[in-house]
Amino acid sequence: MAPLTSSTRELFSEAVRAVLETWPVLQIAVDNGFGGAYSQQKAEWMVDALQQYFIDNDELQQDEVEEFISDLMNNEFDTVVEDGSLPQVAQKVCEMFQQCQQDRLTEVREQIKQLIQKKSAGRAKATPAKTPAADDDESEDEEAMECDGGAAVKEQHLPPRAASHEEEDDGWTVVRRKK
């Protein structure tokens, strides 16, 4: 397909920004400073980096885009995305890029408008989940964290003597619960 014109490239950049700004994982990473003091700037840079990735590479597949975004999140925000949202984000960006290439700009503008409306409805926040006291699914050592976007993260609080620490070859420390 033909390369994007400068105006279409600008529209695609707006589309990428709209997708990333409404992605709860990135919102939480920025709001909680996972990328350090410059988390917001990193998120803005990520829009440009992703847009340029599409411009520089022909016929990208969704899995390649997923891997690129995953690498950006891991490298810039020390975040491994495991909530299942990464394929959806990659698919949406790929879809909007194809629409730009096919000069279906009205559709892209409409999707951007919908995403902006979603963004104005509120940002995702990580908050402690309220669980009933009689809930047998979780032990007292576990605390659930729920994201307004629907994702949940569980943290396990173990007594210090109940955990063993092992250093892996890649420098990460793995904490395992003793049985």
Backbone as JSON Lines, residues from 0, in Angstrom:
{"i":0,"aa":"M","n":[0.84,-1.19,0.0],"ca":[0.0,0.0,0.0],"c":[0.88,1.25,0.0]}
{"i":1,"aa":"A","n":[0.27,2.33,-0.39],"ca":[1.0,3.6,-0.49],"c":[1.36,4.12,0.9]}
{"i":2,"aa":"P","n":[2.5,4.81,1.0],"ca":[2.87,5.4,2.29],"c":[1.87,6.49,2.67]}
{"i":3,"aa":"L","n":[1.81,6.78,3.95],"ca":[0.87,7.79,4.44],"c":[1.33,9.19,4.09]}
{"i":4,"aa":"T","n":[0.39,10.04,3.73],"ca":[0.7,11.45,3.51],"c":[0.92,12.1,4.87]}
{"i":5,"aa":"S","n":[1.45,13.31,4.88],"ca":[1.73,13.95,6.17],"c":[0.45,14.18,6.98]}
{"i":6,"aa":"S","n":[-0.66,14.54,6.33],"ca":[-1.9,14.75,7.08],"c":[-2.47,13.43,7.6]}
{"i":7,"aa":"T","n":[-2.33,12.38,6.81],"ca":[-2.8,11.07,7.25],"c":[-1.91,10.53,8.36]}
{"i":8,"aa":"R","n":[-0.61,10.81,8.26],"ca":[0.34,10.4,9.31],"c":[-0.01,11.1,10.62]}
{"i":9,"aa":"E","n":[-0.38,12.37,10.53],"ca":[-0.78,13.12,11.72],"c":[-2.05,12.54,12.34]}
{"i":10,"aa":"L","n":[-3.0,12.14,11.5],"ca":[-4.23,11.53,11.99],"c":[-3.92,10.19,12.66]}
{"i":11,"aa":"F","n":[-3.01,9.41,12.06],"ca":[-2.63,8.13,12.66],"c":[-1.97,8.36,14.02]}
{"i":12,"aa":"S","n":[-1.17,9.4,14.13],"ca":[-0.53,9.73,15.41],"c":[-1.6,10.06,16.45]}
{"i":13,"aa":"E","n":[-2.63,10.79,16.07],"ca":[-3.75,11.08,16.98],"c":[-4.45,9.8,17.4]}
{"i":14,"aa":"A","n":[-4.58,8.86,16.44],"ca":[-5.24,7.59,16.73],"c":[-4.43,6.78,17.74]}
{"i":15,"aa":"V","n":[-3.11,6.72,17.54],"ca":[-2.25,5.99,18.48],"c":[-2.35,6.62,19.86]}
{"i":16,"aa":"R","n":[-2.31,7.95,19.91],"ca":[-2.41,8.65,21.19],"c":[-3.74,8.31,21.88]}
{"i":17,"aa":"A","n":[-4.83,8.32,21.14],"ca":[-6.14,8.03,21.72],"c":[-6.2,6.6,22.26]}
{"i":18,"aa":"V","n":[-5.63,5.65,21.52],"ca":[-5.64,4.25,21.98],"c":[-4.81,4.11,23.26]}
{"i":19,"aa":"L","n":[-3.6,4.66,23.25],"ca":[-2.71,4.51,24.41],"c":[-3.22,5.27,25.63]}
{"i":20,"aa":"E","n":[-3.82,6.44,25.43],"ca":[-4.3,7.22,26.56],"c":[-5.53,6.61,27.22]}
{"i":21,"aa":"T","n":[-6.2,5.7,26.54],"ca":[-7.36,5.04,27.14],"c":[-7.03,3.61,27.58]}
{"i":22,"aa":"W","n":[-5.78,3.23,27.51],"ca":[-5.35,1.89,27.91],"c":[-5.1,1.89,29.42]}
{"i":23,"aa":"P","n":[-5.9,1.19,30.2],"ca":[-5.75,1.21,31.66],"c":[-4.34,0.84,32.16]}
{"i":24,"aa":"V","n":[-3.68,-0.1,31.52],"ca":[-2.34,-0.5,31.97],"c":[-1.37,0.67,31.91]}
{"i":25,"aa":"L","n":[-1.38,1.39,30.81],"ca":[-0.49,2.55,30.66],"c":[-0.9,3.67,31.62]}
{"i":26,"aa":"Q","n":[-2.21,3.89,31.77],"ca":[-2.7,4.9,32.71],"c":[-2.18,4.64,34.11]}
{"i":27,"aa":"I","n":[-2.29,3.39,34.56],"ca":[-1.86,3.04,35.91],"c":[-0.35,3.19,36.03]}
{"i":28,"aa":"A","n":[0.39,2.77,35.0],"ca":[1.85,2.9,35.03],"c":[2.27,4.36,35.13]}
{"i":29,"aa":"V","n":[1.61,5.23,34.4],"ca":[1.93,6.66,34.44],"c":[1.51,7.27,35.77]}
{"i":30,"aa":"D","n":[0.28,7.02,36.18],"ca":[-0.25,7.61,37.41],"c":[0.55,7.21,38.65]}
{"i":31,"aa":"N","n":[1.12,6.02,38.62],"ca":[1.86,5.52,39.78],"c":[3.37,5.63,39.61]}
{"i":32,"aa":"G","n":[3.8,6.32,38.56],"ca":[5.23,6.59,38.39],"c":[6.09,5.37,38.13]}
{"i":33,"aa":"F","n":[5.54,4.34,37.47],"ca":[6.32,3.14,37.18],"c":[7.52,3.46,36.29]}
{"i":34,"aa":"G","n":[7.42,4.53,35.52],"ca":[8.52,4.93,34.64],"c":[9.42,5.97,35.26]}
{"i":35,"aa":"G","n":[9.27,6.2,36.55],"ca":[10.08,7.19,37.24],"c":[9.45,8.57,37.15]}
{"i":36,"aa":"A","n":[10.28,9.57,37.4],"ca":[9.81,10.96,37.43],"c":[9.28,11.43,36.08]}
{"i":37,"aa":"Y","n":[9.71,10.8,35.0],"ca":[9.32,11.23,33.66],"c":[8.31,10.28,33.02]}
{"i":38,"aa":"S","n":[7.46,9.66,33.81],"ca":[6.49,8.7,33.29],"c":[5.57,9.31,32.23]}
{"i":39,"aa":"Q","n":[5.07,10.52,32.48],"ca":[4.18,11.16,31.51],"c":[4.9,11.42,30.19]}
{"i":40,"aa":"Q","n":[6.13,11.89,30.27],"ca":[6.91,12.15,29.05],"c":[7.19,10.84,28.3]}
{"i":41,"aa":"K","n":[7.43,9.78,29.04],"ca":[7.67,8.48,28.41],"c":[6.41,8.0,27.68]}
{"i":42,"aa":"A","n":[5.25,8.23,28.27],"ca":[4.0,7.83,27.63],"c":[3.78,8.63,26.34]}
{"i":43,"aa":"E","n":[4.12,9.92,26.38],"ca":[3.99,10.75,25.17],"c":[5.0,10.31,24.11]}
{"i":44,"aa":"W","n":[6.22,9.99,24.53],"ca":[7.24,9.49,23.6],"c":[6.8,8.17,22.98]}
{"i":45,"aa":"M","n":[6.12,7.34,23.78],"ca":[5.66,6.04,23.31],"c":[4.72,6.17,22.12]}
{"i":46,"aa":"V","n":[3.9,7.21,22.1],"ca":[3.01,7.47,20.97],"c":[3.85,7.66,19.7]}
{"i":47,"aa":"D","n":[4.87,8.52,19.79],"ca":[5.72,8.78,18.64],"c":[6.49,7.54,18.21]}
{"i":48,"aa":"A","n":[6.99,6.78,19.19],"ca":[7.77,5.58,18.88],"c":[6.9,4.54,18.17]}
{"i":49,"aa":"L","n":[5.67,4.36,18.63],"ca":[4.77,3.37,18.02],"c":[4.36,3.82,16.62]}
{"i":50,"aa":"Q","n":[4.06,5.09,16.47],"ca":[3.7,5.62,15.15],"c":[4.87,5.44,14.18]}
{"i":51,"aa":"Q","n":[6.08,5.75,14.62],"ca":[7.26,5.61,13.77],"c":[7.54,4.15,13.43]}
{"i":52,"aa":"Y","n":[7.24,3.25,14.34],"ca":[7.42,1.81,14.11],"c":[6.58,1.37,12.92]}
{"i":53,"aa":"F","n":[5.36,1.88,12.82],"ca":[4.5,1.55,11.68],"c":[5.03,2.17,10.39]}
{"i":54,"aa":"I","n":[5.52,3.39,10.47],"ca":[6.03,4.08,9.28],"c":[7.28,3.37,8.75]}
{"i":55,"aa":"D","n":[8.14,2.91,9.67],"ca":[9.42,2.31,9.28],"c":[9.33,0.86,8.83]}
{"i":56,"aa":"N","n":[8.24,0.19,9.14],"ca":[8.12,-1.25,8.84],"c":[6.9,-1.53,7.97]}
{"i":57,"aa":"D","n":[7.12,-2.26,6.89],"ca":[6.02,-2.62,5.99],"c":[5.29,-3.85,6.5]}
{"i":58,"aa":"E","n":[3.98,-3.84,6.32],"ca":[3.13,-4.99,6.58],"c":[3.37,-5.63,7.95]}
{"i":59,"aa":"L","n":[3.27,-4.83,8.98],"ca":[3.42,-5.36,10.34],"c":[2.26,-6.27,10.7]}
{"i":60,"aa":"Q","n":[2.57,-7.32,11.42],"ca":[1.55,-8.23,11.92],"c":[1.22,-7.84,13.36]}
{"i":61,"aa":"Q","n":[0.04,-8.21,13.8],"ca":[-0.4,-7.85,15.15],"c":[0.57,-8.35,16.22]}
{"i":62,"aa":"D","n":[1.09,-9.57,16.06],"ca":[1.99,-10.1,17.09],"c":[3.29,-9.31,17.17]}
{"i":63,"aa":"E","n":[3.75,-8.76,16.04],"ca":[4.95,-7.92,16.05],"c":[4.68,-6.62,16.81]}
{"i":64,"aa":"V","n":[3.5,-6.06,16.61],"ca":[3.12,-4.82,17.3],"c":[2.96,-5.09,18.8]}
{"i":65,"aa":"E","n":[2.34,-6.22,19.14],"ca":[2.21,-6.62,20.54],"c":[3.58,-6.69,21.21]}
{"i":66,"aa":"E","n":[4.51,-7.36,20.54],"ca":[5.86,-7.52,21.1],"c":[6.55,-6.17,21.27]}
{"i":67,"aa":"F","n":[6.38,-5.28,20.3],"ca":[7.0,-3.95,20.37],"c":[6.44,-3.17,21.57]}
{"i":68,"aa":"I","n":[5.11,-3.16,21.71],"ca":[4.48,-2.44,22.82],"c":[4.89,-3.08,24.15]}
{"i":69,"aa":"S","n":[4.92,-4.4,24.19],"ca":[5.34,-5.11,25.4],"c":[6.76,-4.72,25.79]}
{"i":70,"aa":"D","n":[7.65,-4.66,24.81],"ca":[9.04,-4.25,25.08],"c":[9.11,-2.82,25.6]}
{"i":71,"aa":"L","n":[8.31,-1.93,25.0],"ca":[8.29,-0.54,25.48],"c":[7.82,-0.46,26.92]}
{"i":72,"aa":"M","n":[6.76,-1.19,27.25],"ca":[6.22,-1.17,28.61],"c":[7.24,-1.74,29.6]}
{"i":73,"aa":"N","n":[7.91,-2.82,29.19],"ca":[8.89,-3.44,30.07],"c":[10.11,-2.55,30.26]}
{"i":74,"aa":"N","n":[10.62,-2.0,29.18],"ca":[11.83,-1.19,29.24],"c":[11.62,0.18,29.86]}
{"i":75,"aa":"E","n":[10.5,0.81,29.56],"ca":[10.28,2.19,30.01],"c":[9.52,2.29,31.33]}
{"i":76,"aa":"F","n":[8.67,1.3,31.62],"ca":[7.84,1.37,32.83],"c":[8.04,0.18,33.77]}
{"i":77,"aa":"D","n":[9.01,-0.67,33.47],"ca":[9.25,-1.87,34.28],"c":[7.95,-2.62,34.54]}
{"i":78,"aa":"T","n":[7.15,-2.75,33.48],"ca":[5.83,-3.37,33.59],"c":[5.67,-4.49,32.58]}
{"i":79,"aa":"V","n":[5.32,-5.66,33.08],"ca":[5.02,-6.8,32.22],"c":[3.49,-6.88,32.14]}
{"i":80,"aa":"V","n":[2.96,-6.77,30.94],"ca":[1.52,-6.74,30.75],"c":[1.01,-8.17,30.63]}
{"i":81,"aa":"E","n":[0.21,-8.58,31.6],"ca":[-0.32,-9.94,31.61],"c":[-1.84,-9.98,31.81]}
{"i":82,"aa":"D","n":[-2.51,-8.85,31.57],"ca":[-3.95,-8.79,31.81],"c":[-4.78,-9.11,30.57]}
{"i":83,"aa":"G","n":[-4.13,-9.45,29.46],"ca":[-4.85,-9.79,28.24],"c":[-5.2,-8.59,27.38]}
{"i":84,"aa":"S","n":[-4.82,-7.4,27.79],"ca":[-5.19,-6.2,27.03],"c":[-4.23,-5.89,25.89]}
{"i":85,"aa":"L","n":[-3.03,-6.42,25.94],"ca":[-2.02,-6.11,24.92],"c":[-2.47,-6.49,23.51]}
{"i":86,"aa":"P","n":[-3.04,-7.68,23.29],"ca":[-3.52,-8.01,21.95],"c":[-4.6,-7.06,21.45]}
{"i":87,"aa":"Q","n":[-5.46,-6.61,22.37],"ca":[-6.53,-5.69,21.98],"c":[-5.97,-4.34,21.55]}
{"i":88,"aa":"V","n":[-4.98,-3.84,22.3],"ca":[-4.35,-2.56,21.98],"c":[-3.64,-2.67,20.63]}
{"i":89,"aa":"A","n":[-2.88,-3.74,20.44],"ca":[-2.15,-3.93,19.18],"c":[-3.12,-4.05,18.01]}
{"i":90,"aa":"Q","n":[-4.2,-4.79,18.21],"ca":[-5.19,-4.97,17.15],"c":[-5.82,-3.64,16.76]}
{"i":91,"aa":"K","n":[-6.15,-2.83,17.75],"ca":[-6.8,-1.54,17.48],"c":[-5.86,-0.61,16.7]}
{"i":92,"aa":"V","n":[-4.59,-0.57,17.11],"ca":[-3.63,0.29,16.41],"c":[-3.42,-0.22,14.99]}
{"i":93,"aa":"C","n":[-3.29,-1.53,14.81],"ca":[-3.12,-2.11,13.46],"c":[-4.33,-1.79,12.57]}
{"i":94,"aa":"E","n":[-5.51,-1.94,13.15],"ca":[-6.75,-1.67,12.42],"c":[-6.81,-0.2,11.97]}
{"i":95,"aa":"M","n":[-6.46,0.7,12.86],"ca":[-6.51,2.12,12.52],"c":[-5.44,2.49,11.49]}
{"i":96,"aa":"F","n":[-4.29,1.84,11.54],"ca":[-3.25,2.09,10.55],"c":[-3.73,1.64,9.17]}
{"i":97,"aa":"Q","n":[-4.35,0.46,9.11],"ca":[-4.88,-0.02,7.82],"c":[-5.95,0.92,7.28]}
{"i":98,"aa":"Q","n":[-6.79,1.42,8.16],"ca":[-7.83,2.36,7.72],"c":[-7.19,3.64,7.17]}
{"i":99,"aa":"C","n":[-6.13,4.1,7.8],"ca":[-5.42,5.28,7.29],"c":[-4.81,4.98,5.92]}
{"i":100,"aa":"Q","n":[-4.23,3.81,5.77],"ca":[-3.63,3.43,4.48],"c":[-4.69,3.35,3.38]}
{"i":101,"aa":"Q","n":[-5.88,2.92,3.74],"ca":[-6.98,2.76,2.78],"c":[-7.79,4.04,2.61]}
{"i":102,"aa":"D","n":[-7.29,5.13,3.2],"ca":[-7.93,6.44,3.11],"c":[-9.36,6.44,3.68]}
{"i":103,"aa":"R","n":[-9.58,5.62,4.7],"ca":[-10.87,5.56,5.4],"c":[-10.77,6.46,6.63]}
{"i":104,"aa":"L","n":[-10.49,7.72,6.39],"ca":[-10.17,8.66,7.45],"c":[-11.37,9.02,8.33]}
{"i":105,"aa":"T","n":[-12.56,9.01,7.74],"ca":[-13.76,9.31,8.51],"c":[-13.96,8.28,9.61]}
{"i":106,"aa":"E","n":[-13.71,7.01,9.29],"ca":[-13.83,5.94,10.29],"c":[-12.8,6.13,11.41]}
{"i":107,"aa":"V","n":[-11.59,6.5,11.04],"ca":[-10.53,6.72,12.03],"c":[-10.91,7.88,12.94]}
{"i":108,"aa":"R","n":[-11.38,8.97,12.35],"ca":[-11.79,10.12,13.16],"c":[-12.92,9.75,14.13]}
{"i":109,"aa":"E","n":[-13.86,8.95,13.68],"ca":[-14.97,8.53,14.53],"c":[-14.46,7.68,15.69]}
{"i":110,"aa":"Q","n":[-13.53,6.78,15.42],"ca":[-12.97,5.94,16.49],"c":[-12.17,6.79,17.49]}
{"i":111,"aa":"I","n":[-11.44,7.78,16.98],"ca":[-10.7,8.69,17.87],"c":[-11.69,9.43,18.77]}
{"i":112,"aa":"K","n":[-12.78,9.9,18.18],"ca":[-13.8,10.62,18.94],"c":[-14.38,9.73,20.05]}
{"i":113,"aa":"Q","n":[-14.65,8.46,19.74],"ca":[-15.18,7.52,20.73],"c":[-14.17,7.29,21.85]}
{"i":114,"aa":"L","n":[-12.9,7.14,21.48],"ca":[-11.86,6.92,22.49],"c":[-11.68,8.14,23.39]}
{"i":115,"aa":"I","n":[-11.78,9.34,22.81],"ca":[-11.66,10.56,23.61],"c":[-12.82,10.66,24.59]}
{"i":116,"aa":"Q","n":[-14.02,10.27,24.16],"ca":[-15.17,10.27,25.06],"c":[-14.96,9.26,26.19]}
{"i":117,"aa":"K","n":[-14.39,8.12,25.86],"ca":[-14.09,7.11,26.88],"c":[-13.06,7.66,27.87]}
{"i":118,"aa":"K","n":[-12.07,8.37,27.35],"ca":[-11.03,8.95,28.21],"c":[-11.63,9.97,29.17]}
{"i":119,"aa":"S","n":[-12.55,10.8,28.67],"ca":[-13.14,11.84,29.51],"c":[-14.06,11.25,30.57]}
{"i":120,"aa":"A","n":[-14.46,9.98,30.41],"ca":[-15.3,9.32,31.4],"c":[-14.52,8.99,32.67]}
{"i":121,"aa":"G","n":[-13.2,8.99,32.58],"ca":[-12.39,8.75,33.77],"c":[-11.23,7.82,33.5]}
{"i":122,"aa":"R","n":[-10.21,7.97,34.34],"ca":[-9.02,7.15,34.23],"c":[-9.14,5.93,35.13]}
{"i":123,"aa":"A","n":[-8.46,4.87,34.75],"ca":[-8.41,3.66,35.58],"c":[-7.56,3.94,36.8]}
{"i":124,"aa":"K","n":[-7.95,3.35,37.92],"ca":[-7.2,3.52,39.17],"c":[-7.05,2.16,39.82]}
{"i":125,"aa":"A","n":[-5.93,1.95,40.46],"ca":[-5.73,0.73,41.24],"c":[-6.23,1.01,42.65]}
{"i":126,"aa":"T","n":[-7.22,0.24,43.09],"ca":[-7.79,0.43,44.42],"c":[-7.92,-0.93,45.09]}
{"i":127,"aa":"P","n":[-7.85,-0.96,46.42],"ca":[-8.04,-2.23,47.12],"c":[-9.44,-2.75,46.87]}
{"i":128,"aa":"A","n":[-9.53,-4.04,46.54],"ca":[-10.84,-4.65,46.31],"c":[-11.51,-4.93,47.63]}
{"i":129,"aa":"K","n":[-12.81,-4.74,47.68],"ca":[-13.57,-5.04,48.88],"c":[-14.03,-6.49,48.78]}
{"i":130,"aa":"T","n":[-13.56,-7.31,49.7],"ca":[-13.94,-8.72,49.68],"c":[-14.68,-9.06,50.97]}
{"i":131,"aa":"P","n":[-15.72,-9.87,50.87],"ca":[-16.46,-10.26,52.07],"c":[-15.56,-11.07,53.01]}
{"i":132,"aa":"A","n":[-15.81,-10.96,54.33],"ca":[-15.01,-11.65,55.33],"c":[-15.16,-13.17,55.2]}
{"i":133,"aa":"A","n":[-16.29,-13.62,54.72],"ca":[-16.55,-15.06,54.62],"c":[-16.07,-15.65,53.3]}
{"i":134,"aa":"D","n":[-15.31,-14.91,52.53],"ca":[-14.85,-15.38,51.23],"c":[-13.8,-16.47,51.42]}
{"i":135,"aa":"D","n":[-14.14,-17.7,51.04],"ca":[-13.24,-18.84,51.21],"c":[-12.2,-18.92,50.1]}
{"i":136,"aa":"D","n":[-12.35,-18.15,49.03],"ca":[-11.43,-18.22,47.9],"c":[-10.07,-17.63,48.21]}
{"i":137,"aa":"E","n":[-9.98,-16.74,49.17],"ca":[-8.71,-16.08,49.46],"c":[-8.33,-16.32,50.92]}
{"i":138,"aa":"S","n":[-7.06,-16.56,51.15],"ca":[-6.6,-16.73,52.52],"c":[-6.36,-15.35,53.12]}
{"i":139,"aa":"E","n":[-6.07,-15.31,54.41],"ca":[-5.78,-14.04,55.07],"c":[-4.48,-13.43,54.58]}
{"i":140,"aa":"D","n":[-3.6,-14.26,53.99],"ca":[-2.31,-13.78,53.52],"c":[-2.39,-13.08,52.17]}
{"i":141,"aa":"E","n":[-3.54,-13.09,51.53],"ca":[-3.69,-12.49,50.21],"c":[-4.53,-11.23,50.28]}
{"i":142,"aa":"E","n":[-4.16,-10.26,49.46],"ca":[-4.92,-9.03,49.34],"c":[-5.17,-8.81,47.86]}
{"i":143,"aa":"A","n":[-6.41,-8.61,47.45],"ca":[-6.72,-8.4,46.05],"c":[-6.7,-6.92,45.73]}
{"i":144,"aa":"M","n":[-6.13,-6.58,44.61],"ca":[-6.16,-5.2,44.11],"c":[-6.96,-5.24,42.83]}
{"i":145,"aa":"E","n":[-7.93,-4.36,42.73],"ca":[-8.77,-4.35,41.55],"c":[-8.62,-3.03,40.84]}
{"i":146,"aa":"C","n":[-8.64,-3.08,39.53],"ca":[-8.5,-1.91,38.68],"c":[-9.9,-1.54,38.2]}
{"i":147,"aa":"D","n":[-10.22,-0.24,38.18],"ca":[-11.54,0.19,37.72],"c":[-11.85,-0.32,36.32]}
{"i":148,"aa":"G","n":[-10.81,-0.59,35.53],"ca":[-10.99,-1.12,34.18],"c":[-11.36,-2.59,34.18]}
{"i":149,"aa":"G","n":[-11.38,-3.25,35.33],"ca":[-11.81,-4.63,35.4],"c":[-10.68,-5.6,35.71]}
{"i":150,"aa":"A","n":[-9.43,-5.24,35.52],"ca":[-8.32,-6.14,35.78],"c":[-8.09,-6.26,37.28]}
{"i":151,"aa":"A","n":[-7.62,-7.38,37.71],"ca":[-7.33,-7.56,39.12],"c":[-5.9,-8.03,39.3]}
{"i":152,"aa":"V","n":[-5.28,-7.58,40.37],"ca":[-3.92,-7.97,40.7],"c":[-3.97,-8.51,42.12]}
{"i":153,"aa":"K","n":[-3.35,-9.64,42.37],"ca":[-3.33,-10.18,43.74],"c":[-1.92,-10.05,44.28]}
{"i":154,"aa":"E","n":[-1.85,-9.57,45.5],"ca":[-0.58,-9.49,46.2],"c":[-0.63,-10.48,47.34]}
{"i":155,"aa":"Q","n":[0.42,-11.24,47.52],"ca":[0.48,-12.15,48.64],"c":[1.41,-11.59,49.68]}
{"i":156,"aa":"H","n":[0.94,-11.52,50.92],"ca":[1.76,-11.05,52.01],"c":[2.15,-12.27,52.84]}
{"i":157,"aa":"L","n":[3.43,-12.61,52.83],"ca":[3.91,-13.77,53.55],"c":[4.8,-13.34,54.69]}
{"i":158,"aa":"P","n":[4.8,-14.11,55.77],"ca":[5.75,-13.8,56.83],"c":[7.17,-13.95,56.28]}
{"i":159,"aa":"P","n":[8.13,-13.14,56.75],"ca":[9.48,-13.16,56.21],"c":[10.12,-14.54,56.22]}
{"i":160,"aa":"R","n":[9.87,-15.37,57.23],"ca":[10.52,-16.66,57.29],"c":[9.86,-17.69,56.37]}
{"i":161,"aa":"A","n":[8.71,-17.37,55.8],"ca":[8.0,-18.32,54.96],"c":[8.36,-18.19,53.49]}
{"i":162,"aa":"A","n":[9.32,-17.36,53.17],"ca":[9.68,-17.17,51.77],"c":[11.17,-17.45,51.59]}
{"i":163,"aa":"S","n":[11.51,-17.98,50.42],"ca":[12.93,-18.17,50.1],"c":[13.25,-17.3,48.89]}
{"i":164,"aa":"H","n":[14.44,-16.77,48.83],"ca":[14.85,-15.9,47.75],"c":[15.93,-16.6,46.94]}
{"i":165,"aa":"E","n":[15.76,-16.64,45.64],"ca":[16.75,-17.23,44.74],"c":[17.03,-16.23,43.64]}
{"i":166,"aa":"E","n":[18.3,-16.02,43.32],"ca":[18.65,-15.12,42.24],"c":[18.8,-15.92,40.95]}
{"i":167,"aa":"E","n":[18.1,-15.49,39.92],"ca":[18.16,-16.14,38.61],"c":[19.36,-15.61,37.84]}
{"i":168,"aa":"D","n":[19.7,-16.28,36.73],"ca":[20.83,-15.88,35.9],"c":[20.66,-14.49,35.31]}
{"i":169,"aa":"D","n":[19.42,-14.06,35.08],"ca":[19.19,-12.77,34.44],"c":[19.16,-11.6,35.43]}
{"i":170,"aa":"G","n":[19.49,-11.86,36.7],"ca":[19.55,-10.79,37.68],"c":[18.27,-10.57,38.47]}
{"i":171,"aa":"W","n":[17.17,-11.22,38.08],"ca":[15.91,-11.08,38.79],"c":[15.95,-11.95,40.04]}
{"i":172,"aa":"T","n":[15.32,-11.52,41.09],"ca":[15.21,-12.31,42.3],"c":[13.82,-12.94,42.34]}
{"i":173,"aa":"V","n":[13.78,-14.25,42.46],"ca":[12.52,-14.98,42.52],"c":[12.24,-15.31,43.98]}
{"i":174,"aa":"V","n":[11.05,-14.95,44.43],"ca":[10.64,-15.23,45.79],"c":[9.65,-16.36,45.75]}
{"i":175,"aa":"R","n":[9.98,-17.47,46.45],"ca":[9.1,-18.63,46.46],"c":[8.65,-18.89,47.9]}
{"i":176,"aa":"R","n":[7.43,-19.29,48.03],"ca":[6.88,-19.61,49.35],"c":[7.34,-21.0,49.75]}
{"i":177,"aa":"K","n":[7.84,-21.14,50.98],"ca":[8.24,-22.46,51.47],"c":[7.0,-23.25,51.81]}
{"i":178,"aa":"K","n":[7.07,-24.52,51.51],"ca":[5.91,-25.4,51.76],"c":[5.94,-25.97,53.14]}
